[in-house]
Amino acid sequence: MNFDDRVKAAAEFGFSERQARFLVTVMLHAGVCVPRQYATFAGTAYGHNVTKFFDRLVQRRFARACRCVHNRAELYHVRYQPLYSAIGQPQSRYRRPVSGRLALGRVMLLDAIVTSPDLVWLSSVEEKVALCNLVAPSLPRERLPHVAIGTTPARVRLFPENLPIGVSSTGRVVFLYLVTTAFEPDLRGFLQRHRDLLAFLPGWTLQLLIPRECQGHLQSTEQAAREELTQQHTPGTIAEFKWYCEQRRGTSDPRARGHSDERFWLAGSAFDTHRGSVSYTAAD
């Protein structure tokens, strides 16, 4: 099903096209929302019509209202199984109960989506792979963003972060990244997994979403992103790093080997950084 097909299916439950478009957007990308987001999406004032829409969602059990901190607002969780089934998402993880911290992150992602109505937002792995085949046809599937799970044999999971990707009418691709902790290797790993894809795209934007409690780490987060996106290595450095990764995997005691193997020691000194550690994990 494409997006318009899903909107038609949702509208069959008695919603206007605009309401159905908003609900489909919520179900595909977040599962949760707040009333002001519908007002922004619909381009209307936050008043009676918005309140009436959400009251109806609750009354018909399409959504459940959850009180936010200090009862200052209400969060709505869209979890009606027949509605998800109608849009082809019967097993969606967004129907499951969600913690407050996770709900906050999803609301932030939805904010980025509803404030960029000029973009087409992709949610599924299949849609993202289809985009890559269209805009970067020469990029092999094995070089798409992925993680390997297990070893005998490893199971490859594409686009493991499950983050929305936006596409503009000009073909520019927008990547969202939600900063949930100050743990830089998470961001570095995300960028390293996307490195090959970014190199093949004619134009792209990375949008970092940083919650209030992480604002104190804004500078270090931006610095880590710039390092990953701008630092270049010579072919010799890349070859040496690959050699070090291979040797380290086969070495039970890297510290002991470093005392007797000068090349191994020098490589370890050069690559045992945050960036190098993430690269080694990704290569492993």
Helices and strands as residue ranges (DSSP letters): H 3-11, H 17-29, E 32-33, H 35-42, H 48-59, E 63-67, G 69-71, E 74-78, H 81-86, G 93-95, H 100-114, E 120-122, H 125-135, G 141-143, E 146-149, E 155-158, E 165-167, E 173-178, H 184-193, H 195-200, E 204-209, G 212-217, H 218-230, H 235-249, H 254-260, H 262-271, H 274-283
